[in-house]
């Protein structure tokens, strides 16, 4: 994920009271599959299809684009595992974000904001408040500071060093 992306995952409303930190990694999010009408609407949200492997991916036409990914289990026609929208406020207008949220609300879904780790109602005024606290928003006015902040939050994997005998 780029430092310029504000990442939202769609959640079924059943997760409204789930406060677990590992929500982003849950494999049972879509045990009940999303409506086919929602998937059709999402596939038309952004104009450029760049799908690969088990992932349907759609991007905006801008440089530093927003994108939408529909992750499937195993292959592209398999069950949906997750739906992730990465909004790029540096490249795309508020309207792109709002169109995504309208679709989520229409289907009774929630959004999970990765940066703040909050489950939110898909209403533009709520999401904009959360967005303004994110690195993606700070990237607009001070890209270098946003990059340094993001780099400071990277967790390096621990490496085991074996002793030489």
Secondary structure, 3 states (H helix, E strand, C coil): CCCCEEEEEEECHHHCCCCCCCHHHCCCCCCCCCCHHHHHHHHCCCCEECCECCEEEEECCCCCCCEEEEEECCCCCCCEEEEEEEEECCCCCHHHHHHHHHHHHHCCCEEEECCCCEEEECCHHHHHHHHCCCHHHHHHHCHHHHHHHHHHCCCCCCCCCCCCC
